[in-house]
Structure formats: structure tokens, C-alpha cells
Amino acid sequence: MNLLSGATGLVGAHTLAQLILNKEQTRALYRTKTKQDQAISIILKYGITLQEVDRFVEWFQGDILNLPKLEEAFLDVTHVYHCAGLISNSPSEYKMMRKINIEGTSNMVNLAIDFSILKFCHVSSIATLGKTLGEEFVTEETVLTESLKKSSYEISKYGAEMEVWRGSQEGLDVVIVNPGIILGDGFYESGSGLLLSKIKSGLNFYPQKITGFVGVYDVSKAMYQLMKSSIVNERFILVAENLKFEKVINEFSIVYQVSPPKLPLKLWMLYLAWCFEILRSFLTSYKRQLTLDAIPNLFEYSFYSSDKIKSELDFEFEGLTEYAQRISQRF
């Protein structure tokens, strides 16, 4: 029996579809019926029937912060896919993000040890990796130093990853995946899904940034293959391509048949937007999304290497054009 946390999120829902396709019995954690229905709608797009969902999925309402309930979810489980987490740039959500990402992961790891789980897969992020100079590639060995932990999200995901490594030192067999920006269908109100929604509605500006991108389909496939392999206590970067935001936006603009943005974001524009967000959050209940630390990040060029997983699993990634077409068809 697998246990899947965050089963109603982007990675979790697509991973659950991957497990059903491979006829794996899975206990899927969810918090609300609305989120459960959203996840099922994504799963059905894979050609999976409701009968197959009922056959292979045991839905379990719970929360990774509720230890007594979470303990029940671990009964008879042998493998854990930990996809639950909070992504936010809002300073007001920093404490909650630490609680969910770090404390929640600690709960999952501790119970995995207590229940003698055979293997534990954790979804981390390239945000936990260090930086390199110029166009040198970031690898799994590039360490994130204290001085480089600038955003709340980086700090919380780094802390979560440390909990998983701590579990490995206590005898738990783990694998960690570090995806780039994950593009996929089904969630268009947050994260990368919000970017896709904005592209479909039409954008006027694009960020001057290069980073790693990957399709959610490759992320779920890589996780499944790693869990089925003999590989333990390793982490793997999951990046299909290192791309300019301009190229990604232009590619999706083509498939959505909208005009691509022609103007690059300038530094002064973002500082001005930051000032307006400060004023807006002061006068209303609006949660700020733009921080001073995040602004320079929108002008960084970062290049990531996925050679490790390509070598160890003979893994092949889909390119941007392929998953742009797939996402647009399922929008």
C-alpha cells in the first residue's frame, strides 16, 4: 500500500494518476471534498475510469499537521510519496509555510520511521540548491549556503529537505526530487498554473529570467521510477530544459492563440509594484506576493543539470513544445 500526501495538489493528483495506471493501491490524503473532486477530474483526463479510481484509491481525509489522524493513515503502508506542501511568496504566510513544509514533513518522516516504511519519496525544489557563476550548471552537489537563503519559500523547503535527510540518518530509505518550475494542468489559481491562466488571458510584460522548467507528467513518472528502483538516499534534479521566461510564455501564447507580450519587465517597474503592494496591504486585507528579496531573482540566469537521473534511470524528458500542447489540450 502506498501513502500519498498532497494528493489534491498539482504533483499529487498527477502522481495519483500515475499510480492508478500502474495498478498500485494507494491511500490518498485530502482535506476537502472540493479538492478531492478537482483531483478526480484531473485523473479522469488520463482515460482512467471512476471504477478504477474506486478500485485503486482509498481516500483518507486528514492533515499532515494532525498527528493522531496522520498516524491512522500510515497503517499497512509500505511506501510513501510526500507531495504535500505550501507554495507562497506572501510574507504574511511565512509562519504557516514553515509549519506545513517543515513541521509537516517532520511528522511524515517520524511516522515513516515508526512504521518501518520501506521507501520514502519527497518532493523538494530547485529552490533548495545553490547558485553557480555564469552559465555553469547547478547539480545535486551544489550546496545552498546560508547567505543564499533569501526567500521564505527557499527557507521552508530547505528545512523540509533537512528533515528527510535526518530521516535517512535514522534508517529510513529516501529519495528526493528537486523539480524546476512545474508546468501542468488542473490548477490555474496558484503557482505555475496562475502563470498559464495569465498567459491565456494575455500578458503585456515578461520577466527577464532563465531557469529550469519541467512538465508535471515527467515529475510523477520520475518519482514512480525512483520508488521502483534500488536507488536510496539520493536526490535528483528534474529539469527538462533551462529556458527564458519569454520563450515559455511565447510557446504557450501560440497554443492558446493569444498575442505574446513584447515588453520586458524592468527593475523600476517591480520596485514600483512593490510600493503599491505595501500600500494596498496596509489599506486592505490583500496579501503581498512581491518582496524585495524576490525582485532581483526575476533577473537571474540559472542553469540546472538533470544528467544524474538521465544516467541512472535512462530517463528522457518531454520538451517544452510537447507539454505545452498537452497542457493546452487538457486546459
Secondary structure, 3 states (H helix, E strand, C coil): CEEEECCCCHHHHHHHHHHHHCCCCEEEEECCHHHHHHHHHHHHCCCCCHHHHHHHEEEEECCCCCHHHHHHHCCCCCEEEECCCCCCCCHHHHHHHHHHHHHHHHHHHHHHHHCCCCEEEEECCHHHCCCCCCCCCECCCCCCCHHHCCCHHHHHHHHHHHHHHHHHHCCCCEEEEEECEEECCCCCCCHHHHHHHHHHHCCCEECCCEEEEEEHHHHHHHHHHHHHCCCCCEEEEECCEEEEHHHHHHHHHHHHCCCCCCEECCHHHHHHHHHHHHHHHHHCCCCCCCCCCHHHHCCCECCECCHHHHHHHCCCCCCHHHHHHHHHHHC
